[in-house]
Amino acid sequence: MYGWIWRHLPGNAWVRALISLALVVAVVYVLFNYVFPWAEPLLPFNDVTVDDQ
């Protein structure tokens, strides 16, 4: 998959590296601002049950 992306990016190796870095930053931004906040209520990590006896 990464090879396919690398072959389809324009420019030489330096330009491809910069475009790849920009793509990674964009994916991380979308994940942290949209995907993770949407999925957080669906995950069971905060469902802690402690019996008070």
N, C-alpha and C positions, 0 to 999 in steps of 0.2 A: 504494500500500500504506500509506504513512504517513498519507495523507488518510483512508483507511478506519479506521485505528486511532484517529486524532484524533476523527473523527465519532462513534465508538462509546464513547469515554470519557465518564464522567459529569462534571457540574459545569461551572463557567465556565472561562475560559482559564487562570487561575492554578492551579486544581485540576488541570486537564488537563496543564499543564506539570509539576507536581509528580509526578503519576502517571506521565507519560512518563519523567521523570528516574529514578523508582524502577524502571521497567521496563528502562531502559538499564543501570542499575547491576546489576539482577538478571541480565540477559543476559551482561554482562561477567564477573560472578562465576561463573556456570555455565561459561562458556567457559574461564576461567583455571583453575578447580578440577577440571573434569571432562573437557571435550572436548579441550583442548590436551594434558594429560598422557596421555590415551588415544591420541591421534593421533601423538604425538612419536616413539615407536619405529617407526612405519610410514613416516616421512619419511626421505629419503635424505641429509639434510644432514650427518650425522656419519659417513657411509660414505666416508672419505678413504683412498685407496690411494696409497702412495708406495713406489716400488721402492727398496730399499737396495742400491745397486750400488757 
